Amino acid sequence: MYFILEYSQFIIEGFYVTVTMTLVGLAGGVVLGVLSALGDVYGGKLLKIIINSYVEFFRGSPLIVQLLIFYYSIPAITGVKWDALTAGSLTLMLNSGAYQKGYFKGAIEAVFKDQLIAAKSLGMTFPQTLRHVVLPQALRIVIPPWTNEYVSLGLSTSALIVIGIRELTNVAVSISAQTFRPLEVYLFIGLIYFVWITLSLKVLDWVYNKVKIPGLAVSEVM
Amino acid sequence: MEVLACKGLRKVYGDLEVLKGIDFSINKGETKVIIGPSGSGKSTFLRIMGLLEPPTEGKVFFEGKDVYGENLNLNMIRAKIGFVFQDPSLFRHLTALENVKLGLKVVLKMSDEEATKKAMETLKLVRMDEWADYYPAQLSGGQQQRVGIARALAMDPDIILFDEPTASLDIELTWEVIDVMKDLARRGITMLVVTHEIGFAKEVADEIVLMDSGRIVESGPPEQMLKSPKTERAREFLGRLLGGV
């Protein structure tokens, strides 16, 4: 196993890319997900159609195909040039946003209507109600289901290999090719993914318990 | 001085005419109690008077101004009309204190310090100051309802509307809420209350209003309404309410 340590520099760099791409994708996905969810719950007909077409496209096609479209097809059609990291980040954000929209929509709809009426009776405007009543409740409710998206996207970043990004899986393929020891290399890389995701879940769980409020747990509202 | 009034109020949901032409007014300092069988349109009437939904037809007046006719800022008027719901509808992610503070800060633009002071004073009035840091789910129904009253009261509204505030409470919790409401009535707060707590009506109401099938059947001071109602419908309904069958 010790031969792997010789490649530790590459592995660390690959892991760094994997984590960074995951976080970038999730962060962009949160923004897209919240906005799409709000638009789908409160918006007009046209907006709903646009949002749902976007969501259906990204949920209805493989991530690898989406990456290929963003890296090869879109530049070919439009003439814009971007590097693999840009194409990869955009794809992950849009893909994750499409999934997160579903989670956020569920959470927003789980905020009972009486809360909106109570806010209205105090004279709060709709934006004030969203900001002070709907989102603080929805964002707490969404954490447990959202955790799934973290895991799913984190592991899916290995698909970035198809556009040549040097993330963890890609690094593993290279090391394996150089050392001819796929068994150890892939087991070791698999272990890194496993430890990373497990620790992340522990952190998310801790955050959830930190912001949890009596009477607002998922099990109590959904 | 007239605080809240309406003229020719009608409300139709699809084929269902819930309110069939209601004229009503309440003056500053008055307490009026609305009674009536379920489905008579009491809650709908109250929600329209609280500007929580618009009427299909007719006018609502707040301090003499035609609410929907004059392009007024409805939210500014809603802030002056307190509303207490049957289900207390407290904000579930906020403590009792924060529930009372939210409107003060967001709508009335008070500083955090001012809002805390005002909210604590109001919670004290409803005897909930010791529970200020508890979340709604940690409070009993009666305690939640008193926080709901504090949330409405803290805004210094010109009138508070109560929609069956004790209907989902058991007897003892009902008393603690009713006691607080009697207190408010004696302090001269203008109140329009839908309730079947006839003891409350007897003690503090200036007028009892009986609604049935979307209309006001009869109204008058409690002594008269309870002892010698004029209409057959009022005699029948009050007879049942007061314990005869």
Interface residues (C-beta under 8 A of the other chain):
Chain A: D114 Q115 I117 A118 A119 K120 S121 L122 G123 M124 T125 Q128 H132 V133 P136 Q137 R140 I213 P214 G215 L216 E220
Chain B: G50 L52 N75 M76 I77 R78 A79 K80 I81 G82 F83 F85 D87 S89 L90 F91 R92 H93 L102 G103 V106 V107 Y135 P136 A137 Q138 R151 A152 M155
